[in-house]
C-alpha cells in the first residue's frame, strides 16, 4: 500500500471560548454563533446565518466564502488563504510552459473555515488577489482574480472529491525505491533539502494555521516504491523526492501524467579553494540551489555548508543535478537593520552545472589571469591613475547597511588585495596590465588631472577558471578617457 503523509494537522492555538465569541461577533455581524466545540484540543467553529439564508451574501463588509461538496453539503473544515500576482518574479520557463502568471500565495493570510462558510474581511483584501480553498479529500479550488473595488460579494466553491493518483518510484537501476520521501511545493510552500534531507518532516505541534500551511505536503513510498500523489490545482506546483539512490524534481502536472518514475542519481561536488598561490584552508563554504523555473524563486531548493580542508579541498554529496551556487561567505561586523549575518559577493561565488551520477569538479578562486587594456583620448598619461574593485553592493535596498559593512570586511581581508587594486598607473602609451586577477565582476575607474570625479568607467567580467588549466589572458579593449573641461 502507498503512504500519503499530509501536511501535519497540528491543533489550533488554544483561546478562551468567550474571547473567540467576542472576536467572531466583531468579524461576523449578523451571524448567530451556534456552537464552539473543542475536540482533541482543536476548536471547530460552527456558524449559522441569523438573517440571510445559506448561499446569500452576509450583511457585513466581507467576502462570504461558501464551500460545499459535490452534493452541495457544507464542508466541515477547510483552509482559505489569499494569493497576489507574482509580477516580474514569475520565471520565463514557467510562463512558456503554462501560459499563465504564477500566484504568490500569502501564508500569513491562512484561516480556517468551518461548516461551509468563512467571512473574509474586506479590510484584509489586497488590491488584486485570488483565494485558495483546501480541504482533506478534495481537490484544492482557486478563485478567479478578485478586485478590491468589487466590494462585498459571495464566493462559492464547490469542491471535487479527489484522493490523488497512484504512482511507482524506481531507483536508477530499475529497482523499487522503497522508503523514498517527497514533498509537493507551491509558491511560499517550499520543498528544501538541508543536509541531504527534506526540511520540515517533523514540524512542531500547536502551530498557527499560517505556519502549518507553509509546510509542503509530504509523501512516502511503500516497499514496492508506490505512493499516492495528492491532488492539486495550481500549475506552479512542483514535486521533490529524495532517496538514498537518487532524486526526482519536476512540475506536478508532468509527474501526475506518469505512472512509473525513475530517480536520477545524485550529483557530487568536489572542489578546492585557491587564492592565487595560497590554498584556502579551513574556509566556510556554502552550497545553495534556488530553482525558479517552477513559477516562483526557491520553490525547490537545497542548502548545505562545509569547511575546506588544510589543502583547500571540500566535498558536497547528495546534490541536486543542475545549476548550483558555491560561495565563500563574508560576515559583516554589524548585522544591520535586518539582522543579516552572512553576505555573498559575486567575486567569491561560482555557479557550476552539477552532473548526475558523477563528480563535478569546481575551483573557487583560482590562479588568476592577466587583464590587459588600453586607455585612449589623451596625449599624455602623466598623473593618470586607475582603481579597480569587485562589484559594489547597491544602495537603497533592504539590508544594504550589512552588505556595505561586509564589503569593507572583504576589502580588508587577507585575500582582499587580490580583488581590490588601488591607484595604479598606466604605461606611457596608455596601456595597462593587471596581473593574476581572480574570477568575478569588476568595476574599473580612471582618475585624470582636470577631470572631476572619474574620467572613465568600465565594467568587465573575469570568468571562472577550470581546475588544472592555466587561465588565458583577458583583453578588455580600449577605454576612452574624458578630457578636462575648458
Secondary structure as UniProt FT lines:
FT   STRAND          3..5
FT   HELIX           17..27
FT   TURN            29..30
FT   STRAND          31..39
FT   TURN            40..41
FT   STRAND          42..49
FT   TURN            54..55
FT   STRAND          62..68
FT   TURN            70..71
FT   STRAND          77..85
FT   HELIX           87..89
FT   HELIX           92..98
FT   STRAND          103..114
FT   TURN            115..116
FT   STRAND          117..121
FT   HELIX           122..124
FT   STRAND          128..134
FT   TURN            136..137
FT   STRAND          141..142
FT   STRAND          146..147
FT   HELIX           148..150
FT   STRAND          153..158
FT   STRAND          165..170
FT   TURN            172..173
FT   TURN            178..179
FT   STRAND          181..186
FT   TURN            187..188
FT   STRAND          191..194
FT   TURN            195..196
FT   STRAND          197..198
FT   TURN            199..202
FT   HELIX           209..214
FT   STRAND          217..220
FT   TURN            223..224
FT   STRAND          226..229
FT   TURN            235..236
FT   STRAND          238..243
FT   TURN            244..245
FT   STRAND          246..251
FT   HELIX           252..256
FT   STRAND          260..262
FT   STRAND          267..275
FT   TURN            276..277
FT   STRAND          278..279
FT   TURN            281..282
FT   STRAND          284..290
FT   TURN            293..294
FT   TURN            297..298
FT   STRAND          300..307
FT   TURN            310..311
FT   STRAND          313..319
FT   STRAND          322..323
FT   STRAND          325..327
FT   TURN            336..339
FT   HELIX           346..348
FT   STRAND          349..350
FT   STRAND          353..354
FT   STRAND          359..366
FT   STRAND          369..376
FT   TURN            382..383
FT   STRAND          385..390
FT   TURN            398..399
FT   HELIX           400..412
FT   TURN            414..415
FT   HELIX           416..419
FT   STRAND          421..424
FT   TURN            428..429
FT   STRAND          431..437
FT   STRAND          440..447
FT   TURN            449..450
FT   STRAND          456..462
FT   TURN            467..468
FT   STRAND          474..480
//
